[in-house]
Amino acid sequence: MITLSKGDKAPDFSGVDQDGNTHALADYKGKKLVVFFYPKASTPGCTAEACDLRDNFERFKANNYELLGVSADDQKKQAKFKEKYNLPFPLLADVDKTVINAFGVWGPKKFMGRLFDGINRTTFVIDENGIIDEVITAVKTKAHADQLLK
């Protein structure tokens, strides 16, 4: 499970988004980066979270933040999710869970009394130098932007 914390160097990740473009930590040097991991595209909680971030996107841009969503969904599913909800940020299709495992967000979780492995909804804020500034595990899906832009 999550072993990264504030002050740690962020994993040197690289992943492909919904359009086949590669995104790596190095691409965001000099900017603050919000990497939010969500369990599954187009599900109620994930949609609420992504739409809240979308609705506050200009606030993020004004504060020199870039946003990057990550789930284990494939490119097609991520592209549909991005298009349907008009999301202005890239969504990594981390099917092989390389980025997910690098950040330590894959593990046991409980849903409706059932225990299974999946993505534990977590957001990392990475500073301009690639250092983790904040780790949010208690994500408020409908008010996540306010959690980040306090």
Secondary structure, DSSP 8 states (H G I E B T S, - for coil): -----TTSB----EEEBTTS-EEEGGGGTTSEEEEEE-S-TTSHHHHHHHHHHHHTHHHHHHTTEEEEEEES--HHHHHHHHHHTT--S-EEE-TT-HHHHHHT-EEEEEETTEEEEEE--EEEEE-TTSBEEEEESS--GGGHHHHH--
